[in-house]
Amino acid sequence: MIFMKKHLILSKIALIASLALVGFVAHAADVKGDAQAGQGKVWLCIGCHSIPDYRSDYPFVYSVPMLGGQNGPYIATALSEYKKGERKHPTMRSIATSLSDQDMADIGEYYAAQTASSPNNPLK
């Protein structure tokens, strides 16, 4: 009898947790980026990502990619992974922790809109 009560309680907890997770994922998927809003949010990015063939050297040597033309959701996901610590780079993590989901989506869409045919833009 006690085993069944514990099992029932654990099942309810698991159900509630999974519903909360579904709600969180649905909210994250609802965030739509705005390239124009992103333009005002990339000021921390341009110091490294706007320099062709730039390499950072702390704590290791990293090739810093140019972001113009990258897929917007990919950039937002990468920023989210830095924020969570799933991607390792101390500078990127500290920057990403200051960003909201909306900021990340906006930055992603801003860089997605920058292509080789875009006007010469120092922010790409």
CORQUIRA-V529299 format. One record per backbone hydrogen bond with DSSP energy under -1.0 kcal/mol. NH is the residue of the N-H (numbers start at 1). CO is the residue of the C=O. If there is no record, write none. Layout:
BEGIN
NH/CO
NH/CO
END
This chain:
BEGIN
5/1
6/2
7/3
8/4
9/5
10/6
11/7
12/8
13/9
14/10
15/11
16/12
17/13
18/14
19/15
20/16
21/17
22/18
23/19
24/20
25/21
26/22
27/23
28/24
29/25
30/26
38/34
39/35
41/38
46/42
48/45
49/45
50/46
51/48
54/51
56/62
62/56
64/54
68/124
69/111
70/67
75/71
76/72
77/73
78/74
79/75
80/76
81/77
82/78
83/79
84/80
86/81
87/81
93/89
94/90
95/91
96/92
97/93
98/95
99/96
104/100
105/101
106/102
107/103
108/104
109/105
110/106
111/107
112/108
113/109
118/115
124/121
END
